[in-house]
């Protein structure tokens, strides 16, 4: 990730989007904020996409988000996910 620049950027990005904020004892702001689960789905959608963009921009600068989509298969139970399409920044430089 950002500190050591190791590993596949796609895998690092996927791992970052699976971490809940506060889960990492050495960096408490790393990960997605879980409090948006209780928010109305209209605001949770925008918050989740913005949160995913912020986490990847902050902790994985080797990737760029091309598109982000919010899905809520069962919003009543707080079941939602953010689907992101990423592009390696190195690929952009080679074009």
N, C-alpha and C positions, 0 to 999 in steps of 0.2 A: 504494500500500500504506500501511502505517501512517505512515511518515515524511511522505509528501506527500499522502496521501488522494486519489490520482488514479486514473483508470481505472475500468473496470467491476469491481465487487467479485467477481462470479462468475469473471471471467477472472483476476483477481489470486489468488483462492483456488486455481484450477486450476493456475496457474503455481507457486504455493508447494508444491503437492503433487507437482510434477514435479522439484523441486530436490532434489539429494542434499546432505545435511549436509556442509559443508566446501567445497562448490563455489563459493560466493560469497566472494570474497576479503575483502570489507569486513564481512561478518557470518557468521562461520564456523559458528554454530549454526543458521542459517536453513536449513530444508529437513528432509527425512526422513532418519533414521539408516539407513545401508545395512548396518550390522552385523547387523541382525535377519534378514538373508537366510540366514545360517548357523545360525540358531536353529531348534529343532524347531518344526514348524508350529503346534502347540498354543500355544506361548508367543509365536511370531511374530505370530499372529493378534491377540492382545490388545495386544502391543507396537505393531503397525502402526496399530491403531485409536487407541490412546492418543497415539501420535506425531502422527497427522493432526489429532486434536483440539487438541493442544498448539500445533502450528504455526499453525493457523488462529486460535486464541484469542489467540496472541501477536502475530502479524503481520498479521492481517486482522480487526479487531474489527467490521467492518461486516457480517460474516456470522455465522450461527449454524448449527451442525451439527444437523440433524434426525435423521439416521440415518447409520450407518457400517457397512459390510459388508466382510468380508475374503473374497477369492476366491483360490484357488490352482489354476489350470488345470493346471499342471505343477510341483508342489511339489518333485519330485526335482531339477529343474534350477533351483530358486530363483525360479520364475516365479509371482509373486503380485501382487495389487493390492488397494488399498483403495478401495472405491466409497463416495463420500460424497454425501449429499443435504444441500444447504445452503439456508438461508433468509436473505434480507436482513433485517437488524435494523430497517430503516426500515419495511418492510412490517408488522412486528409492532407498531410504534408507531401505524400508521394504522388498525389493526383496531378 
